[in-house]
Amino acid sequence: MLWSEVYRPRRCDDIIGQDEVVRHLTAFSDSGSVPHMLISGPHGTGKTAAVECLAKRLYGENWKANTTVFSATDLLGRGRSALETDERFSMIYRKDRSLIVNFKQIVKWYASMRPLDADFKLMVFEDAHGLTFEAQQALRRTMERYSATCRFIFVTVRPSAIIPAIASRCLPLFFAPVESSLVLTRLEEILAAEGAAVPADDIDLIVYAAQGDLRRAIMYLQIAARAEQEFDLAEISRSETTNVATSAFVALRDGNFDAARRIAESLMIEYGLSAREVVGELRQVARREYNHPALAVALADADLRLSHNANDFVQINALLARIAREVFSEESTATL
């Protein structure tokens, strides 16, 4: 079994590196007063686990009955045929209606169900950045109608994708990347519990490669602990998204800005990365294949702006334009 599931947080107190957020969630559950929430942050920082822990603390044994979890990908990303064949929606789906109409009907049907031994239930939308503008407009009306018996929680890596009409109704909670020292401590605890051993140097590399993503760190640790031959972290950590980021650099180098822009946007739209994670993927490629001081500065500036919740697409496009101008122009290419 995957260690990331075995050592998944079961209680709010098990979540590490998010003390301020956990304090809020604990207070909400203990008081029985939960607002609508917009939970954002990078992958692997405990967002989904925290929502589950909140539900368990709030409802006890009835937490599953009082918690409905939707994935934006399941509802909208795979088209009408996927909804039609999903047994969860078989009693609600109508073939003669459009995808967005079926989406509205499904959400309303679940929202109208009475909570079990509670004043309200939780409606959780994972990967909420995948909700279209029309879907979010429909949700706004549903939130208004069922706010007495439902609390809506939106979980996303890209909060700028949530329309103001919904964001303004939600309490924003941000899950920051987990500090390296906390990741290291957690990995050592897991190794001790599993009775496994990984060289200290490899653990340090895993912590560095994870970049605050605790789930990824645990996955790398399990691979390292079970590897029968030398552990090659560089090869393992080179993901499909890293290859896509590499192709964006190739397009910029060839002077094709439009292609580079489409590739970078696909990382956010198709792969679900936040803009800061896209910058991280570009940074990995830059470290490995390019040597230009202006590139490092451009990436750092973009990361700083995005840390202040600047618009994702605008900042990524501005970054690519700056790289094309300052790094891959005819005057700058000679310094590579």
GUROPA-353121 format. One record per residue (C-alpha): z, y, x; chain. Coordinates in nm, 2 decimals, decimal comma. Example, Ala and Ser with C-alpha at 12.3 -4.5 7.8 and 13.67 -1.06 7.14 Angstrom:
2
w | v | u | c
0,78 | -0,45 | 1,23 | A .
0,71 | -0,11 | 1,37 | A .
END
This chain:
336
w | v | u | c
0,00 | 0,00 | 0,00 | A .
-0,07 | 0,35 | 0,12 | A .
0,23 | 0,52 | 0,28 | A .
0,14 | 0,85 | 0,11 | A .
0,21 | 0,68 | -0,22 | A .
0,52 | 0,48 | -0,10 | A .
0,68 | 0,80 | 0,03 | A .
0,56 | 1,03 | -0,24 | A .
0,84 | 1,26 | -0,37 | A .
1,02 | 1,12 | -0,67 | A .
1,26 | 1,41 | -0,72 | A .
1,24 | 1,78 | -0,67 | A .
1,48 | 1,75 | -0,38 | A .
1,24 | 1,52 | -0,20 | A .
0,97 | 1,79 | -0,17 | A .
0,99 | 1,94 | 0,18 | A .
0,88 | 2,27 | 0,31 | A .
0,87 | 2,44 | -0,03 | A .
1,23 | 2,55 | -0,08 | A .
1,16 | 2,86 | -0,28 | A .
0,92 | 2,69 | -0,52 | A .
1,15 | 2,40 | -0,56 | A .
1,44 | 2,64 | -0,64 | A .
1,23 | 2,79 | -0,92 | A .
1,13 | 2,45 | -1,07 | A .
1,48 | 2,32 | -1,06 | A .
1,61 | 2,63 | -1,24 | A .
1,34 | 2,59 | -1,50 | A .
1,42 | 2,23 | -1,57 | A .
1,80 | 2,28 | -1,58 | A .
1,77 | 2,57 | -1,82 | A .
1,50 | 2,40 | -2,03 | A .
1,30 | 2,72 | -2,02 | A .
0,96 | 2,66 | -1,85 | A .
0,69 | 2,93 | -1,84 | A .
0,31 | 2,88 | -1,81 | A .
0,24 | 2,83 | -1,44 | A .
-0,04 | 2,87 | -1,19 | A .
0,04 | 2,65 | -0,90 | A .
-0,18 | 2,70 | -0,59 | A .
-0,19 | 2,61 | -0,23 | A .
-0,38 | 2,39 | 0,02 | A .
-0,42 | 2,01 | -0,02 | A .
-0,13 | 1,79 | 0,07 | A .
0,15 | 2,04 | 0,02 | A .
0,31 | 1,88 | -0,28 | A .
0,17 | 2,06 | -0,58 | A .
0,09 | 1,76 | -0,81 | A .
0,41 | 1,58 | -0,70 | A .
0,61 | 1,88 | -0,78 | A .
0,48 | 1,90 | -1,14 | A .
0,56 | 1,53 | -1,18 | A .
0,91 | 1,58 | -1,04 | A .
0,96 | 1,88 | -1,28 | A .
0,86 | 1,66 | -1,58 | A .
1,10 | 1,38 | -1,48 | A .
1,39 | 1,62 | -1,44 | A .
1,30 | 1,80 | -1,76 | A .
1,24 | 1,50 | -1,99 | A .
1,40 | 1,20 | -1,82 | A .
1,26 | 0,87 | -1,94 | A .
1,03 | 1,04 | -2,19 | A .
0,85 | 1,24 | -1,92 | A .
0,52 | 1,05 | -1,95 | A .
0,51 | 1,09 | -2,33 | A .
0,57 | 1,47 | -2,30 | A .
0,33 | 1,53 | -2,01 | A .
-0,05 | 1,53 | -2,05 | A .
-0,25 | 1,56 | -1,73 | A .
-0,62 | 1,65 | -1,74 | A .
-0,86 | 1,66 | -1,44 | A .
-1,12 | 1,93 | -1,46 | A .
-1,36 | 1,69 | -1,29 | A .
-1,30 | 1,42 | -1,56 | A .
-1,34 | 1,67 | -1,85 | A .
-1,63 | 1,88 | -1,73 | A .
-1,76 | 1,77 | -1,39 | A .
-1,92 | 1,44 | -1,49 | A .
-2,10 | 1,54 | -1,80 | A .
-2,10 | 1,43 | -2,16 | A .
-2,17 | 1,06 | -2,08 | A .
-1,84 | 1,04 | -1,89 | A .
-1,65 | 1,18 | -2,18 | A .
-1,82 | 0,94 | -2,42 | A .
-1,73 | 0,63 | -2,22 | A .
-1,37 | 0,74 | -2,14 | A .
-1,14 | 0,54 | -2,37 | A .
-0,88 | 0,82 | -2,37 | A .
-1,12 | 1,04 | -2,57 | A .
-1,30 | 0,78 | -2,77 | A .
-1,13 | 0,89 | -3,10 | A .
-1,21 | 1,26 | -3,04 | A .
-1,55 | 1,28 | -2,87 | A .
-1,85 | 1,37 | -3,09 | A .
-2,20 | 1,28 | -2,97 | A .
-2,36 | 1,55 | -3,18 | A .
-2,16 | 1,83 | -3,01 | A .
-2,20 | 2,00 | -2,67 | A .
-1,98 | 1,94 | -2,37 | A .
-1,78 | 2,26 | -2,41 | A .
-1,72 | 2,20 | -2,78 | A .
-1,59 | 1,85 | -2,71 | A .
-1,37 | 1,99 | -2,43 | A .
-1,22 | 2,24 | -2,68 | A .
-1,16 | 1,96 | -2,93 | A .
-1,00 | 1,73 | -2,68 | A .
-0,76 | 2,00 | -2,55 | A .
-0,66 | 2,11 | -2,90 | A .
-0,60 | 1,76 | -3,01 | A .
-0,36 | 1,69 | -2,73 | A .
-0,20 | 2,03 | -2,76 | A .
-0,13 | 1,97 | -3,13 | A .
0,06 | 1,65 | -3,07 | A .
0,44 | 1,70 | -3,13 | A .
0,66 | 1,66 | -2,82 | A .
0,90 | 1,37 | -2,82 | A .
1,27 | 1,47 | -2,84 | A .
1,19 | 1,81 | -2,68 | A .
1,10 | 2,16 | -2,78 | A .
0,77 | 2,16 | -2,59 | A .
0,54 | 1,94 | -2,38 | A .
0,36 | 2,00 | -2,06 | A .
-0,02 | 2,03 | -2,04 | A .
-0,13 | 2,00 | -1,68 | A .
-0,48 | 2,08 | -1,55 | A .
-0,54 | 1,95 | -1,20 | A .
-0,83 | 2,09 | -0,99 | A .
-0,82 | 2,38 | -1,23 | A .
-1,08 | 2,57 | -1,02 | A .
-1,33 | 2,32 | -1,17 | A .
-1,29 | 2,47 | -1,52 | A .
-1,59 | 2,68 | -1,61 | A .
-1,56 | 3,03 | -1,75 | A .
-1,63 | 2,91 | -2,10 | A .
-1,37 | 2,64 | -2,07 | A .
-1,11 | 2,88 | -1,95 | A .
-1,19 | 3,12 | -2,23 | A .
-1,13 | 2,84 | -2,48 | A .
-0,80 | 2,75 | -2,31 | A .
-0,69 | 3,11 | -2,34 | A .
-0,71 | 3,08 | -2,72 | A .
-0,54 | 2,74 | -2,72 | A .
-0,26 | 2,88 | -2,50 | A .
-0,20 | 3,16 | -2,76 | A .
-0,20 | 2,92 | -3,05 | A .
0,02 | 2,64 | -2,91 | A .
0,25 | 2,84 | -2,68 | A .
0,55 | 2,75 | -2,89 | A .
0,51 | 2,37 | -2,84 | A .
0,31 | 2,36 | -2,51 | A .
0,35 | 2,49 | -2,16 | A .
0,03 | 2,50 | -1,96 | A .
0,03 | 2,44 | -1,59 | A .
-0,28 | 2,50 | -1,38 | A .
-0,29 | 2,33 | -1,03 | A .
-0,56 | 2,45 | -0,79 | A .
-0,65 | 2,51 | -0,43 | A .
-0,85 | 2,82 | -0,53 | A .
-0,65 | 3,05 | -0,76 | A .
-0,92 | 3,32 | -0,75 | A .
-1,13 | 3,08 | -0,97 | A .
-0,89 | 3,13 | -1,26 | A .
-0,99 | 3,41 | -1,49 | A .
-0,75 | 3,70 | -1,53 | A .
-0,69 | 3,63 | -1,90 | A .
-0,52 | 3,30 | -1,80 | A .
-0,37 | 3,40 | -1,47 | A .
-0,19 | 3,70 | -1,63 | A .
-0,02 | 3,45 | -1,87 | A .
0,11 | 3,23 | -1,59 | A .
0,38 | 3,25 | -1,33 | A .
0,21 | 3,21 | -0,99 | A .
0,38 | 2,97 | -0,75 | A .
0,23 | 2,92 | -0,41 | A .
0,27 | 2,60 | -0,20 | A .
0,24 | 2,70 | 0,17 | A .
0,12 | 2,46 | 0,44 | A .
0,41 | 2,25 | 0,55 | A .
0,56 | 2,36 | 0,89 | A .
0,48 | 2,14 | 1,18 | A .
0,84 | 2,07 | 1,26 | A .
0,90 | 1,94 | 0,91 | A .
0,59 | 1,73 | 0,92 | A .
0,70 | 1,58 | 1,26 | A .
1,05 | 1,50 | 1,12 | A .
0,90 | 1,34 | 0,81 | A .
0,66 | 1,12 | 1,02 | A .
0,95 | 1,00 | 1,24 | A .
1,15 | 0,91 | 0,93 | A .
0,86 | 0,71 | 0,79 | A .
0,81 | 0,52 | 1,12 | A .
1,18 | 0,44 | 1,12 | A .
1,17 | 0,31 | 0,76 | A .
0,86 | 0,10 | 0,83 | A .
0,99 | -0,03 | 1,17 | A .
0,67 | 0,08 | 1,33 | A .
0,60 | 0,26 | 1,65 | A .
0,34 | 0,52 | 1,75 | A .
0,33 | 0,70 | 2,09 | A .
0,49 | 1,05 | 2,08 | A .
0,17 | 1,21 | 2,21 | A .
-0,02 | 1,06 | 1,92 | A .
0,23 | 1,18 | 1,67 | A .
0,20 | 1,54 | 1,81 | A .
-0,18 | 1,51 | 1,78 | A .
-0,15 | 1,40 | 1,42 | A .
0,08 | 1,69 | 1,33 | A .
-0,16 | 1,93 | 1,49 | A .
-0,47 | 1,78 | 1,32 | A .
-0,30 | 1,78 | 0,98 | A .
-0,27 | 2,16 | 0,98 | A .
0,02 | 2,16 | 0,73 | A .
-0,13 | 1,88 | 0,51 | A .
0,16 | 1,63 | 0,49 | A .
-0,05 | 1,37 | 0,29 | A .
-0,32 | 1,38 | 0,56 | A .
-0,05 | 1,35 | 0,83 | A .
0,10 | 1,04 | 0,67 | A .
-0,25 | 0,88 | 0,63 | A .
-0,33 | 0,94 | 1,00 | A .
0,01 | 0,80 | 1,09 | A .
-0,05 | 0,48 | 0,89 | A .
-0,39 | 0,43 | 1,06 | A .
-0,23 | 0,49 | 1,40 | A .
0,05 | 0,25 | 1,34 | A .
-0,18 | -0,03 | 1,23 | A .
-0,46 | 0,03 | 1,48 | A .
-0,53 | -0,28 | 1,68 | A .
-0,72 | -0,08 | 1,95 | A .
-0,69 | 0,27 | 2,09 | A .
-0,63 | 0,53 | 1,82 | A .
-0,92 | 0,79 | 1,82 | A .
-0,79 | 1,07 | 1,61 | A .
-1,09 | 1,29 | 1,68 | A .
-1,33 | 1,03 | 1,53 | A .
-1,10 | 0,96 | 1,23 | A .
-1,04 | 1,32 | 1,15 | A .
-1,41 | 1,42 | 1,15 | A .
-1,46 | 1,41 | 0,78 | A .
-1,77 | 1,46 | 0,57 | A .
-1,67 | 1,82 | 0,51 | A .
-1,66 | 1,88 | 0,88 | A .
-2,02 | 1,75 | 0,90 | A .
-2,12 | 1,99 | 0,61 | A .
-1,95 | 2,28 | 0,80 | A .
-2,15 | 2,18 | 1,11 | A .
-2,48 | 2,21 | 0,91 | A .
-2,37 | 2,56 | 0,80 | A .
-2,36 | 2,67 | 1,16 | A .
-2,70 | 2,51 | 1,23 | A .
-2,84 | 2,71 | 0,94 | A .
-2,69 | 3,03 | 1,08 | A .
-2,82 | 2,95 | 1,42 | A .
-3,17 | 2,90 | 1,28 | A .
-3,15 | 3,24 | 1,10 | A .
-3,13 | 3,09 | 0,75 | A .
-2,84 | 3,28 | 0,59 | A .
-2,92 | 3,17 | 0,24 | A .
-2,90 | 2,80 | 0,33 | A .
-2,57 | 2,86 | 0,52 | A .
-2,42 | 3,04 | 0,22 | A .
-2,52 | 2,76 | -0,02 | A .
-2,37 | 2,50 | 0,22 | A .
-2,04 | 2,69 | 0,25 | A .
-2,02 | 2,74 | -0,12 | A .
-2,08 | 2,37 | -0,18 | A .
-1,76 | 2,30 | 0,02 | A .
-1,57 | 2,49 | -0,25 | A .
-1,76 | 2,39 | -0,55 | A .
-1,85 | 2,02 | -0,48 | A .
-1,58 | 1,92 | -0,24 | A .
-1,30 | 2,13 | -0,40 | A .
-1,19 | 2,31 | -0,08 | A .
-1,02 | 2,64 | -0,09 | A .
-1,18 | 2,93 | 0,10 | A .
-0,91 | 2,90 | 0,37 | A .
-0,98 | 2,53 | 0,41 | A .
-1,35 | 2,62 | 0,45 | A .
-1,25 | 2,86 | 0,73 | A .
-1,05 | 2,58 | 0,88 | A .
-1,35 | 2,34 | 0,88 | A .
-1,57 | 2,61 | 1,04 | A .
-1,30 | 2,67 | 1,30 | A .
-1,29 | 2,30 | 1,39 | A .
-1,67 | 2,31 | 1,45 | A .
-1,65 | 2,63 | 1,64 | A .
-1,39 | 2,49 | 1,88 | A .
-1,59 | 2,18 | 1,94 | A .
-1,94 | 2,31 | 1,97 | A .
-1,95 | 2,69 | 2,03 | A .
-1,80 | 2,93 | 2,27 | A .
-1,81 | 3,29 | 2,16 | A .
-1,51 | 3,53 | 2,14 | A .
-1,66 | 3,72 | 1,84 | A .
-1,66 | 3,39 | 1,64 | A .
-1,29 | 3,33 | 1,69 | A .
-1,22 | 3,69 | 1,58 | A .
-1,44 | 3,67 | 1,27 | A .
-1,27 | 3,34 | 1,16 | A .
-0,92 | 3,49 | 1,22 | A .
-1,00 | 3,80 | 1,02 | A .
-1,14 | 3,60 | 0,73 | A .
-0,83 | 3,38 | 0,73 | A .
-0,61 | 3,69 | 0,72 | A .
-0,79 | 3,85 | 0,43 | A .
-0,79 | 3,52 | 0,23 | A .
-0,41 | 3,49 | 0,29 | A .
-0,38 | 3,80 | 0,07 | A .
-0,57 | 3,63 | -0,22 | A .
-0,90 | 3,81 | -0,16 | A .
-1,20 | 3,68 | -0,35 | A .
-1,30 | 3,34 | -0,20 | A .
-1,68 | 3,37 | -0,23 | A .
-1,70 | 3,73 | -0,12 | A .
-1,50 | 3,67 | 0,19 | A .
-1,68 | 3,35 | 0,29 | A .
-2,02 | 3,52 | 0,24 | A .
-1,89 | 3,82 | 0,45 | A .
-1,77 | 3,58 | 0,72 | A .
-2,11 | 3,41 | 0,74 | A .
-2,29 | 3,74 | 0,75 | A .
-2,06 | 3,86 | 1,03 | A .
-2,12 | 3,54 | 1,23 | A .
-2,49 | 3,57 | 1,19 | A .
-2,48 | 3,93 | 1,30 | A .
-2,23 | 3,91 | 1,59 | A .
-2,28 | 3,55 | 1,72 | A .
-2,62 | 3,43 | 1,64 | A .
-2,83 | 3,75 | 1,67 | A .
-3,07 | 3,76 | 1,96 | A .
-2,84 | 3,98 | 2,16 | A .
-2,54 | 3,75 | 2,12 | A .
-2,70 | 3,41 | 2,16 | A .
-2,73 | 3,45 | 2,54 | A .
-2,35 | 3,44 | 2,56 | A .
-2,31 | 3,10 | 2,39 | A .
END
